[in-house]
């Protein structure tokens, strides 16, 4: 049985690993509690915004990717493998 394909873009982590882990654990807990609106709020807070508060698609990639990786359960080694395969 194979896992479904999902897009993963190349990332550059700016937050320390412990902060990324804390965010991922927070989101896992919110998901487990069924607090999906709160999950969206937390994730939205991780996305780069312009001065008007709108999503800034041109900004440097955010740690949102790190959160997604953690939610999929990828280890640092697996993230490195994905990162290498996309470069």
Secondary structure, 3 states (H helix, E strand, C coil): CCCCCCCCCCCCCCCCHHHHHHHHHHHHHHHHCCCHHHHHHHHHHHCCECCCCCECCCCCCCCHHHHHHHHCCCCHHHHHHHHHHHC
